[in-house]
């Protein structure tokens, strides 16, 4: 091949790569503008200009026929390092907890304890180390309080209305079962229920066998405090619903608690509906919704194949990260459990990222590695510190959800990044740096007040 042709082909390759880079980052800037991510838009415009320029200068100015080829090969090899999929390591740790969680240990249950009552005295006899901190948060205004830091005269009542509506649902989580049982093939019934959940608005739905560690040991709400949980069902269907991206970007201000309560209502309606269908078919079924849980929803959802448990202690889903709400239906119907698709890339990413820990106003999310707790390697948040912040601000914060790189919208741009995160260890590290560059290490809320 003549040298001149060899040189021209090398230059054309650099032109082509420059054009690809320009088009990609212009698209990323346009997508970011649609998402109201002005910082990211500016950064991607900068990259659209800055990255192709050196390649164009080399293609235009170099007299060496070899240099364009060397640069092209280096770029291809570099891309291969970051983008070529590689096998993921299998989990080596035990993921089944020893024993059950006591709902009375959750902050919502501790919040309802009243000094001078037998429940209050009994709880702090068992856990004297928690009394000082718990008494401190009781002196704060409280969730959705008119004297809380982020009080909004319209949004707080709207969120309270959602929670009051959920409270009314309590009477429908369980109910009478039809005398005549319909005979269904397990796989067919499982497919039908999951399909209905998706049709009704769920992002994903999955089924798992109901295991002992999925259940609370004792209930901890006002109307059932101290009641033991008896597991009589065999399977659980978990579903997730999406929390609005813009509302979550408002975190920790008022709109985040409105969206949280709205999706509790939405997921609760789906669970009540599915449970009622199963009872009408002659099977026992119970919906587990906000304030009426007998199961630990993130554990059920994880084992149903809907995601993994990340650094912030929440379910990390493939499409939306932690930006979901979960509801569960347990039943005696002959459902078929989905095979759990373990995703070690989530744990690896959370180990490196630590963005949620950086943005947490209460410093409740740990920066270190996972610890063995209850026989399982996991991150344990300081729930007392987290909830205490809630009682000061009046909202459920959600800064960790908002800042998580997995929480970006379900779009081609972000799904391309998610694909790289799932398949390439090198890309996972690059993705953290790129997310910090584009959106900031501590992204600012979209607005502080009304949207």
Protein Blocks (a to p, Z undefined) as FASTA:
>chain_A
ZZklmmmmmmmmmmmmmmmmmmmmmmmmmmmmmnopaklmmmmmmmmmmmmmmmmmmmmm
pmbfklmmmmmmmmmmmmmmmmmccdddddfbdfbdghjddfklpmklmmmpcghiaklm
mmmmmmmmlmmmmmmmmmpnbehiakbmklcfklmmmmmmmmmmmmmmmmmmgccddfbd
cdddfklmmmmmmmmmmmnopabdcdddddfklpcfbdcbfklgoiacddfbfbdcdddd
dddfklmmmpccfklmmmmmmmmmmmmmmmmmmmmmmmmnopacddddehiacbdfklmm
mmnopaccdfkopacdfklommccddddddfbdcddddddddfklmmmmmmnommmmmmm
nlpacfbdcddeehiacddddfklmmmmmmmnopahjmmmmmpmklpccdfklmmmmmmm
mmomklmmmmmmmmmmmnopbdcdfblbdZZ
